[in-house]
Amino acid sequence: MKYLILGISFLNGLWMLIDGIYVMANGKYIGPEKPGPWASVISWTGVDVFKLGPLFVLFGIAWLVFVGAFFNDATWAKSFGIALSVLTLWYLPFGTLISIVVLIAMVFFIKS
């Protein structure tokens, strides 16, 4: 279970970091012109989703920090992973799925 969490968390963090850097440099996200379903949710708030590059970079770094901490059995890793998973639920569909898997695994399968 630990390696599943590490693997999907690493992929999510790396993707968010790269996509955040990409949108800051190019004014669009990697992939189609219109971002995924998460953009519709965020745009309801009036926020320009193409200005969220720094937020993606921050989330990407946070996920990668979690991976390092969890791999090294840091005492705070479980709490950080749970909090990060809850904070990333908005990132439909890919990030939401990963967040749910990590959240369930942390709560039910990983001992403190």
HELIX and SHEET records of a PDB file:
HELIX    1   1 LYS A    2  ASN A   26  1                                  25    
HELIX    2   2 PRO A   37  SER A   43  1                                   7    
HELIX    3   3 VAL A   49  LYS A   51  5                                   3    
HELIX    4   4 GLY A   53  PHE A   71  1                                  19    
HELIX    5   5 ALA A   77  LEU A   87  1                                  11    
HELIX    6   6 PHE A   94  PHE A  108  1                                  15    
END                                                                             
